[in-house]
Amino acid sequence: MNKIFELSISKGRVVLLLASLTVCGVLLYAAGILTGLMLPHHPSITEDMASHPSTTPVHTEETGTATNPSSNLKTGDMPSLGPATSQLVVHVSNFEDRVRAQSFADSLKRQGFPTLPLRALQDEDRLLYAVRLGPYSDWDSAARAAADVQRSYNLPTYVRPLMKKE
């Protein structure tokens, strides 16, 4: 007793099925793009960082990301900032939306972190707003604040000198 089942689909139904799958794919792609635009942008090595050799990403043993040899240095081992810069800042994140950047900075301020005014940065064809903490007069305070924010918000942070132009 063999039963044979026949399945037939018209060309119109095949086209409709493919069109539906294409629309679903485009909607998922657009949702991914919108989600990416709403997330804060994280800094990468830029001209500003590359032009200052004392700029070092903060990696602490507490977070398990101690990949930079300078991260194991003690305060006394840190290079002198010299007369040009005597203060440090912690770079937290970049935002395309000024309102969201200010809101995040205000949130950090309410938690007791000293925040600096937003800094507008030109990145290729878009304007970004940098959220920074500081100024800090010593490496330990800046590194501690960077580690606290990194742990609380799961954001990569880095400590760098505060330049005169800022």
PAROLUM-829842 format. One line per 5 residues: number of its first residue (from 1); their letters; for each residue x, y, z of N, C-alpha, C, O. Coordinates in pm, 1 decimal, decimal comma. Layout:
BEGIN
NUM = A = X:Y:Z:X:Y:Z:X:Y:Z:X:Y:Z | ...
//
This chain:
BEGIN
1 = MNKIF = 81,1:-117,4:0,0:0,0:0,0:0,0:87,4:126,5:0,0:110,3:187,7:104,3 | 132,6:161,9:-112,5:209,8:284,4:-128,6:117,6:398,9:-165,8:38,6:390,3:-259,8 | 129,5:503,9:-90,9:52,8:623,7:-122,9:147,3:727,0:-181,0:252,9:752,4:-122,9 | 115,0:783,5:-286,7:196,1:886,4:-350,3:122,0:1018,9:-336,5:4,4:1032,7:-370,1 | 197,8:1115,6:-285,2:140,9:1248,4:-269,1:194,9:1338,7:-378,0:314,4:1336,7:-407,5
6 = ELSIS = 112,4:1413,3:-434,3:154,1:1508,6:-535,8:141,6:1649,7:-478,9:45,7:1684,1:-409,8 | 241,6:1728,3:-510,9:243,3:1866,1:-465,6:263,3:1953,6:-588,1:359,5:1936,7:-663,1 | 176,1:2042,7:-606,6:192,7:2131,7:-721,1:171,5:2275,5:-675,4:78,2:2307,4:-601,8 | 262,9:2361,3:-722,5:255,5:2503,3:-688,5:260,1:2579,7:-819,4:342,6:2552,4:-906,7 | 172,9:2672,7:-830,8:170,3:2752,1:-954,3:285,8:2851,2:-954,6:341,4:2882,6:-849,3
11 = KGRVV = 321,4:2899,6:-1070,7:429,8:2997,1:-1083,4:397,5:3124,9:-1005,2:486,8:3187,2:-947,7 | 275,1:3161,7:-1003,5:232,6:3281,4:-929,6:258,2:3267,7:-780,4:300,3:3363,4:-715,5 | 233,1:3149,1:-725,5:257,6:3127,0:-581,9:407,5:3124,6:-551,1:449,2:3172,2:-445,5 | 489,2:3069,7:-642,1:634,7:3068,0:-622,9:687,3:3211,4:-620,8:768,5:3246,2:-535,1 | 642,3:3293,6:-713,1:683,3:3433,5:-718,3:640,4:3505,6:-590,8:718,0:3582,5:-534,2
16 = LLLAS = 519,0:3481,6:-545,8:469,9:3543,7:-423,1:553,8:3501,0:-302,0:585,0:3583,7:-216,2 | 589,7:3374,3:-294,7:672,6:3323,4:-184,4:810,5:3388,3:-186,2:859,3:3431,7:-81,8 | 873,7:3395,7:-302,5:1006,1:3458,4:-313,0:999,4:3607,6:-280,1:1089,2:3660,1:-214,3 | 895,8:3675,2:-324,4:880,0:3817,7:-293,8:862,8:3838,5:-143,7:919,4:3931,9:-87,0 | 785,9:3752,9:-80,2:764,4:3762,2:65,5:895,2:3741,3:140,7:924,3:3814,6:235,2
21 = LTVCG = 973,6:3643,2:100,5:1102,9:3618,1:165,6:1199,0:3735,3:144,9:1274,7:3770,3:235,4 | 1196,1:3795,4:27,0:1281,2:3911,4:-0,4:1242,1:4029,6:88,1:1329,3:4096,8:143,2 | 1114,2:4055,2:102,2:1066,0:4164,7:187,5:1107,7:4140,3:332,4:1151,9:4232,9:400,4 | 1094,1:4017,1:380,0:1135,6:3984,6:518,1:1285,4:4009,9:535,8:1327,4:4065,3:637,4 | 1364,6:3970,1:438,9:1509,4:3992,4:446,0:1544,7:4139,6:451,0:1629,9:4180,7:529,7
26 = VLLYA = 1479,1:4219,7:367,0:1504,7:4364,4:365,0:1464,2:4427,7:497,7:1535,5:4514,3:548,4 | 1353,1:4386,9:553,9:1308,8:4441,8:683,8:1406,6:4406,4:794,4:1437,8:4491,3:877,8 | 1455,3:4283,9:797,2:1554,0:4244,1:898,2:1683,3:4323,4:881,5:1742,4:4366,0:980,7 | 1727,4:4343,5:759,4:1847,5:4421,1:732,6:1829,3:4565,3:782,1:1918,0:4620,0:847,6 | 1715,4:4626,2:751,2:1687,7:4763,4:794,5:1682,1:4773,1:946,8:1729,8:4870,8:1004,6
31 = AGILT = 1624,4:4672,5:1011,9:1619,7:4672,4:1158,3:1760,9:4667,4:1215,6:1789,7:4733,9:1315,1 | 1847,8:4590,4:1154,8:1987,3:4583,4:1200,5:2059,2:4715,4:1183,9:2134,2:4757,3:1272,1 | 2036,7:4781,2:1071,4:2097,9:4912,5:1047,4:2049,1:5013,1:1151,0:2129,8:5085,6:1209,1 | 1919,1:5018,7:1174,8:1863,6:5113,7:1272,0:1915,6:5085,9:1412,3:1945,0:5178,9:1487,4 | 1926,9:4960,1:1447,3:1980,2:4924,9:1579,4:2124,8:4972,0:1591,1:2163,7:5027,2:1694,1
36 = GLMLP = 2203,3:4951,1:1488,2:2342,8:4994,9:1489,4:2356,5:5145,0:1500,3:2448,9:5193,8:1565,3 | 2266,7:5219,3:1438,3:2272,0:5365,4:1445,1:2236,7:5417,6:1583,4:2282,4:5524,8:1623,1 | 2155,9:5342,6:1656,6:2111,8:5390,4:1787,9:2210,6:5355,0:1898,5:2201,5:5410,4:2008,1 | 2304,0:5264,9:1873,2:2402,0:5228,4:1973,8:2513,4:5331,7:1977,0:2543,4:5392,6:1874,3 | 2576,7:5353,3:2094,9:2687,0:5448,2:2100,1:2805,3:5397,7:2018,4:2828,6:5277,2:2008,6
41 = HHPSI = 2879,0:5490,8:1960,4:2995,6:5453,4:1880,9:3117,3:5453,4:1969,0:3136,6:5543,1:2051,0 | 3197,8:5353,9:1951,9:3318,4:5340,1:2032,0:3438,1:5392,3:1955,0:3445,2:5378,2:1832,9 | 3532,3:5452,8:2026,4:3646,6:5510,8:1957,5:3738,2:5403,6:1899,0:3750,8:5293,9:1953,3 | 3800,2:5437,1:1789,5:3904,9:5353,4:1734,0:4029,8:5438,5:1729,8:4026,6:5555,3:1768,4 | 4137,4:5382,8:1684,3:4259,8:5462,4:1677,8:4240,8:5567,0:1570,4:4222,1:5534,9:1453,1
46 = TEDMA = 4245,8:5691,3:1611,2:4224,9:5802,6:1518,9:4350,6:5886,1:1511,2:4448,4:5858,4:1580,6 | 4348,7:5988,0:1427,7:4462,3:6077,6:1417,0:4496,3:6137,5:1552,0:4613,4:6150,7:1587,6 | 4392,0:6174,2:1628,0:4412,6:6236,5:1758,3:4489,2:6144,3:1851,3:4582,1:6188,2:1919,1 | 4451,6:6016,7:1855,7:4519,2:5921,8:1943,6:4659,1:5891,8:1892,5:4753,8:5886,7:1971,0 | 4673,4:5871,8:1761,4:4801,8:5834,0:1705,1:4904,0:5945,1:1720,9:5023,7:5917,6:1728,6
51 = SHPST = 4859,5:6069,9:1726,0:4953,1:6180,8:1737,5:5003,8:6201,1:1879,8:5092,2:6283,7:1902,3 | 4949,2:6126,8:1976,6:4991,2:6138,4:2115,9:5037,5:6002,3:2166,0:4955,2:5921,5:2209,0 | 5169,8:5975,2:2161,1:5218,8:5842,6:2196,5:5189,8:5802,4:2340,5:5195,1:5683,6:2372,1 | 5159,4:5897,3:2429,2:5131,4:5859,8:2567,7:4989,3:5809,5:2586,6:4952,5:5767,4:2696,3 | 4909,2:5813,4:2481,2:4772,3:5764,7:2488,7:4774,1:5613,5:2497,6:4829,4:5547,0:2410,0
56 = TPVHT = 4715,4:5559,0:2600,5:4716,6:5415,0:2619,3:4577,6:5366,4:2653,9:4515,5:5421,2:2745,0 | 4525,5:5265,2:2584,6:4397,3:5209,8:2626,0:4406,7:5154,0:2767,2:4510,5:5100,8:2806,8 | 4298,9:5166,1:2842,6:4298,3:5116,0:2978,7:4254,3:4970,2:2977,6:4144,3:4937,8:2932,7 | 4339,7:4883,9:3026,7:4306,8:4742,3:3041,2:4343,8:4705,1:3184,3:4458,2:4724,8:3225,2 | 4251,1:4652,8:3259,2:4280,0:4617,0:3396,4:4270,8:4467,0:3415,4:4198,1:4398,4:3343,5
61 = EETGT = 4343,8:4417,5:3511,0:4339,1:4274,8:3539,6:4201,6:4233,8:3589,8:4160,9:4118,9:3572,8 | 4128,5:4328,9:3652,8:3994,8:4298,7:3703,8:3899,4:4259,3:3592,4:3813,3:4173,3:3610,8 | 3915,2:4323,3:3475,4:3824,4:4293,6:3365,2:3873,6:4177,0:3280,8:3802,8:4131,7:3190,8 | 3994,7:4127,5:3308,6:4045,6:4013,0:3235,9:4090,5:4045,5:3095,5:4099,1:3956,6:3010,8 | 4119,7:4173,6:3069,2:4161,4:4209,7:2934,7:4299,6:4272,2:2934,7:4328,3:4358,2:2851,5
66 = ATNPS = 4384,0:4231,4:3024,6:4518,0:4289,7:3034,2:4604,7:4239,9:2918,8:4683,2:4146,4:2934,7 | 4589,6:4302,9:2803,4:4665,6:4261,8:2686,2:4775,4:4361,1:2653,1:4866,0:4329,1:2576,1 | 4769,5:4479,2:2708,9:4868,1:4581,3:2681,0:4974,7:4576,1:2789,9:4940,7:4583,2:2908,0 | 5103,9:4564,0:2753,9:5207,8:4554,4:2856,4:5209,8:4672,3:2951,4:5246,7:4656,1:3067,8 | 5170,8:4791,6:2905,1:5173,6:4908,1:2993,7:5065,6:4901,4:3099,8:5069,7:4978,4:3195,8
71 = SNLKT = 4967,8:4810,8:3085,4:4858,7:4804,1:3182,0:4904,7:4748,5:3315,5:4836,3:4764,9:3416,6 | 5019,2:4683,4:3316,9:5069,4:4626,3:3442,0:5162,4:4722,6:3514,8:5219,1:4686,7:3618,0 | 5179,1:4844,0:3463,3:5267,6:4940,7:3525,6:5202,9:5000,2:3648,9:5081,2:5018,1:3653,5 | 5282,7:5030,2:3747,0:5236,3:5098,8:3867,3:5239,4:5249,3:3840,6:5295,9:5293,9:3740,7 | 5179,5:5326,0:3928,6:5170,1:5470,3:3909,0:5307,0:5533,3:3890,0:5323,9:5618,8:3803,1
76 = GDMPS = 5403,2:5493,4:3968,3:5536,8:5549,9:3957,4:5603,6:5517,6:3825,6:5697,6:5586,5:3786,0 | 5557,2:5414,0:3756,1:5615,8:5373,3:3629,3:5556,9:5447,8:3510,4:5610,9:5440,6:3400,0 | 5446,4:5519,5:3531,6:5381,2:5587,0:3420,4:5466,5:5704,0:3374,2:5529,8:5770,1:3456,5 | 5469,5:5731,1:3243,0:5550,6:5841,5:3192,5:5499,1:5975,3:3243,6:5379,5:5993,2:3266,6 | 5590,3:6067,2:3260,5:5552,5:6201,5:3302,6:5473,7:6268,1:3191,4:5502,4:6248,6:3073,3
81 = LGPAT = 5375,1:6346,0:3229,2:5293,3:6414,1:3130,1:5362,1:6537,7:3075,0:5324,5:6587,0:2968,7 | 5461,6:6588,2:3145,1:5536,7:6702,0:3096,1:5460,1:6832,5:3111,0:5344,7:6832,9:3153,9 | 5524,0:6942,7:3075,6:5461,4:7073,7:3093,7:5345,2:7100,1:2999,3:5256,8:7178,9:3033,0 | 5342,0:7036,3:2880,4:5235,4:7064,1:2784,2:5099,8:7016,1:2833,1:4998,1:7080,0:2806,3 | 5097,4:6904,2:2904,5:4972,0:6850,9:2954,9:4991,5:6811,2:3100,2:5086,8:6740,8:3133,8
86 = SQLVV = 4902,2:6855,9:3185,4:4914,1:6818,8:3326,1:4788,4:6749,3:3374,7:4777,0:6715,8:3492,6 | 4694,1:6727,7:3283,9:4570,3:6663,1:3324,2:4535,6:6551,7:3227,6:4580,7:6549,4:3113,0 | 4453,3:6458,2:3277,4:4412,3:6342,6:3198,6:4261,2:6340,5:3182,1:4188,4:6393,5:3266,0 | 4214,2:6279,4:3074,2:4072,2:6258,3:3053,3:4049,3:6110,9:3023,6:4137,8:6040,7:2974,8 | 3928,3:6066,0:3054,4:3886,3:5930,0:3020,3:3785,7:5943,0:2906,9:3679,6:6003,5:2923,1
91 = HVSNF = 3820,1:5885,5:2791,5:3726,4:5885,3:2679,1:3633,7:5767,1:2699,1:3679,3:5653,3:2710,9 | 3502,1:5793,4:2703,1:3404,1:5688,8:2731,2:3338,6:5638,2:2604,0:3339,6:5517,9:2578,0 | 3281,4:5728,0:2523,9:3209,8:5682,9:2404,8:3182,9:5798,5:2311,6:3190,7:5914,6:2351,5 | 3150,6:5766,5:2184,8:3109,6:5864,6:2084,6:2964,8:5839,5:2046,1:2920,6:5724,8:2038,8 | 2891,2:5947,2:2021,6:2751,8:5937,9:1979,4:2732,6:6023,7:1855,8:2794,5:6129,4:1843,2
96 = EDRVR = 2647,9:5979,4:1764,7:2610,2:6062,6:1650,4:2504,3:6164,3:1690,4:2495,2:6271,5:1630,6 | 2425,3:6131,6:1790,0:2316,4:6217,6:1834,7:2361,3:6297,2:1957,2:2392,7:6239,6:2061,3 | 2364,3:6429,7:1944,0:2410,5:6516,6:2053,0:2323,6:6500,4:2178,6:2375,4:6499,7:2290,3 | 2193,1:6487,6:2160,3:2101,9:6475,4:2274,2:2131,5:6346,7:2352,8:2135,7:6348,3:2475,8 | 2152,1:6235,5:2280,9:2183,4:6108,5:2348,9:2319,0:6117,1:2418,5:2335,9:6062,4:2527,5
101 = AQSFA = 2415,7:6185,1:2356,9:2547,2:6201,9:2418,3:2535,6:6281,4:2548,4:2593,4:6244,5:2650,6 | 2459,7:6391,5:2542,6:2442,6:6474,2:2661,7:2367,6:6398,5:2770,7:2399,7:6411,6:2888,9 | 2268,7:6320,3:2732,0:2192,3:6241,3:2827,6:2281,9:6140,2:2898,2:2272,3:6122,1:3019,6 | 2369,6:6073,9:2821,6:2461,4:5976,7:2880,6:2561,4:6047,1:2972,5:2591,2:5997,1:3080,9 | 2613,2:6162,4:2930,1:2705,7:6239,6:3013,4:2637,6:6283,1:3143,5:2698,1:6277,1:3250,6
106 = DSLKR = 2512,4:6326,7:3133,9:2437,0:6366,2:3253,4:2417,8:6247,8:3347,5:2424,9:6263,1:3469,4 | 2393,4:6130,0:3290,9:2377,6:6009,2:3371,1:2507,3:5976,9:3446,2:2504,6:5940,6:3563,8 | 2619,1:5990,5:3377,6:2749,4:5966,2:3443,1:2773,1:6069,4:3553,4:2824,8:6036,2:3660,1 | 2735,2:6194,6:3526,9:2752,9:6301,3:3626,2:2669,2:6273,7:3751,3:2715,1:6296,1:3863,3 | 2545,1:6224,4:3731,7:2459,2:6191,6:3846,1:2518,5:6079,2:3930,4:2490,7:6069,5:4049,9
111 = QGFPT = 2600,0:5994,6:3868,3:2664,4:5885,6:3941,9:2794,6:5930,2:4008,0:2864,0:5848,7:4068,7 | 2828,0:6058,1:3996,8:2943,7:6111,3:4066,7:3069,4:6124,8:3982,7:3173,7:6163,7:4035,2 | 3062,7:6094,0:3853,6:3179,7:6109,4:3767,9:3188,9:6254,4:3720,9:3088,0:6313,3:3682,3 | 3309,5:6312,6:3723,9:3323,9:6447,5:3669,5:3322,0:6439,5:3516,6:3402,3:6367,6:3457,2 | 3231,8:6512,0:3454,1:3223,5:6506,7:3307,7:3272,1:6637,7:3247,7:3260,2:6744,3:3307,9
116 = LPLRA = 3326,8:6626,8:3128,4:3369,7:6744,0:3052,5:3260,6:6778,4:2952,0:3177,2:6693,7:2919,9 | 3260,2:6901,0:2902,0:3162,8:6934,0:2796,7:3181,3:6840,5:2677,0:3291,9:6793,3:2650,5 | 3073,2:6814,8:2606,1:3082,7:6729,2:2488,1:3182,5:6788,2:2389,9:3194,1:6910,0:2376,4 | 3253,9:6700,1:2322,0:3350,4:6744,3:2222,2:3305,8:6693,0:2085,9:3288,4:6572,6:2067,1 | 3287,2:6784,8:1990,4:3247,1:6746,0:1855,1:3369,9:6699,0:1778,5:3472,4:6767,2:1774,9
121 = LQDED = 3358,1:6581,3:1717,1:3467,1:6522,8:1638,7:3417,0:6494,0:1497,9:3307,1:6441,5:1480,2 | 3496,4:6528,0:1399,3:3460,6:6495,8:1261,1:3522,8:6360,5:1227,8:3644,9:6345,4:1233,1 | 3439,4:6261,6:1193,3:3485,2:6127,7:1158,8:3435,9:6096,2:1018,7:3319,1:6062,7:998,8 | 3526,0:6107,3:921,5:3492,6:6089,5:780,4:3379,0:6183,7:742,8:3399,8:6304,9:736,8 | 3259,4:6131,1:717,2:3149,9:6217,1:671,7:3043,3:6239,9:778,2:2932,0:6281,2:745,8
126 = RLLYA = 3075,0:6214,2:903,3:2974,9:6233,3:1008,8:3035,8:6305,7:1128,3:3156,8:6302,0:1150,8 | 2950,4:6370,2:1202,6:2990,3:6443,1:1322,0:2957,5:6357,9:1443,7:2844,2:6312,2:1459,2 | 3056,4:6336,6:1530,1:3036,6:6257,6:1651,4:3056,7:6346,2:1773,0:3130,6:6444,6:1768,5 | 2989,7:6310,0:1881,9:3003,4:6383,1:2007,4:3066,7:6291,2:2109,8:3011,2:6186,6:2143,5 | 3184,4:6330,9:2159,6:3261,3:6249,3:2252,6:3217,0:6277,2:2395,7:3205,9:6392,7:2436,9
131 = VRLGP = 3191,8:6170,5:2470,7:3161,7:6180,0:2613,3:3291,4:6146,1:2686,6:3349,3:6039,0:2668,6 | 3335,5:6241,7:2770,5:3463,4:6225,4:2841,1:3447,2:6259,2:2988,6:3362,4:6339,4:3027,6 | 3530,3:6196,1:3068,3:3534,7:6223,3:3211,8:3663,6:6296,8:3242,8:3764,7:6279,4:3174,7 | 3658,7:6379,9:3347,5:3781,5:6445,2:3389,4:3756,4:6591,7:3420,0:3642,0:6634,9:3434,9 | 3862,1:6665,7:3428,9:4000,6:6621,7:3418,0:4050,1:6556,5:3547,1:4001,6:6585,4:3656,5
136 = YSDWD = 4147,6:6468,2:3530,9:4211,1:6400,1:3643,6:4356,7:6444,1:3648,4:4421,7:6459,0:3544,9 | 4406,8:6464,7:3769,3:4544,4:6511,2:3782,1:4643,7:6396,2:3796,7:4764,4:6417,7:3785,7 | 4594,7:6273,4:3821,6:4687,6:6161,5:3833,9:4633,8:6038,0:3761,9:4513,4:6021,6:3742,4 | 4726,6:5953,1:3724,0:4694,2:5833,9:3645,7:4603,0:5738,4:3722,7:4510,7:5681,9:3664,1 | 4626,6:5719,4:3851,4:4545,9:5625,6:3930,8:4398,1:5663,3:3930,6:4312,3:5577,1:3911,3
141 = SAARA = 4367,7:5791,2:3951,7:4227,4:5835,8:3954,6:4161,3:5815,4:3818,6:4047,9:5768,2:3810,6 | 4231,8:5850,9:3712,8:4176,5:5835,6:3578,0:4155,3:5687,8:3544,6:4051,2:5651,1:3490,1 | 4252,1:5603,9:3576,3:4241,5:5460,6:3547,0:4129,6:5396,2:3628,5:4060,0:5307,2:3579,6 | 4112,7:5441,0:3751,9:4005,2:5388,1:3836,4:3867,8:5425,2:3779,1:3777,6:5341,6:3773,3 | 3852,9:5550,5:3737,0:3726,6:5594,1:3676,6:3700,6:5517,6:3546,5:3587,8:5475,5:3520,5
146 = AADVQ = 3803,4:5499,9:3465,9:3789,0:5426,2:3339,9:3745,2:5282,6:3366,4:3656,7:5231,1:3298,1 | 3806,0:5218,6:3464,2:3770,0:5080,3:3497,7:3627,0:5071,8:3551,8:3554,6:4977,3:3520,5 | 3586,2:5170,0:3632,8:3449,1:5170,7:3686,3:3345,6:5182,2:3574,5:3246,2:5109,6:3573,7 | 3369,3:5274,0:3479,9:3275,6:5291,1:3368,8:3277,4:5167,1:3279,6:3172,8:5120,3:3234,6 | 3396,3:5115,2:3255,0:3408,9:4996,4:3170,5:3331,4:4879,4:3231,1:3263,7:4805,3:3159,9
151 = RSYNL = 3341,8:4863,7:3361,2:3273,0:4754,4:3430,2:3121,8:4777,6:3434,7:3044,3:4684,5:3412,7 | 3079,8:4900,1:3462,7:2936,8:4930,7:3476,0:2862,0:4927,8:3343,5:2748,2:4881,5:3337,1 | 2925,8:4977,1:3237,7:2856,4:4992,1:3110,2:2907,3:4897,5:3001,0:2854,8:4896,9:2889,7 | 3008,4:4818,7:3032,7:3067,4:4727,1:2935,3:3111,7:4803,2:2809,9:3089,0:4758,9:2697,3 | 3175,2:4918,0:2831,9:3225,8:5001,4:2722,8:3377,8:5006,1:2730,0:3434,0:5017,1:2839,0
156 = PTYVR = 3444,8:4998,0:2616,3:3590,2:5016,8:2619,0:3620,9:5163,5:2645,4:3563,0:5251,3:2581,5 | 3709,2:5190,4:2736,8:3746,4:5327,6:2770,6:3897,0:5341,4:2755,3:3969,1:5241,7:2753,3 | 3944,0:5464,0:2744,5:4088,2:5485,5:2746,1:4119,8:5619,1:2810,3:4039,2:5712,1:2809,1 | 4240,0:5625,7:2866,4:4288,1:5745,7:2933,4:4388,0:5812,5:2840,0:4473,1:5746,8:2780,1 | 4376,1:5943,5:2829,1:4469,9:6018,5:2746,8:4489,2:6157,1:2805,9:4408,7:6202,1:2887,5
161 = PLMKK = 4596,8:6225,5:2764,6:4619,1:6360,7:2815,0:4514,0:6457,1:2762,8:4463,1:6441,8:2651,7 | 4482,5:6555,7:2843,8:4393,8:6665,0:2802,0:4481,8:6766,9:2730,3:4573,9:6823,7:2789,0 | 4452,4:6788,5:2604,4:4533,6:6880,2:2523,3:4487,7:7024,8:2541,9:4372,5:7050,8:2576,5 | 4578,2:7116,3:2518,7:4545,5:7258,1:2532,9:4431,7:7300,6:2441,6:4350,9:7386,0:2478,2 | 4425,1:7240,5:2321,2:4323,2:7280,3:2223,5:4182,8:7240,5:2264,8:4085,8:7284,5:2203,1
166 = E = 4169,9:7158,9:2366,8:4038,3:7113,6:2411,4:3985,5:7209,5:2514,4:3875,3:7190,4:2565,7
//
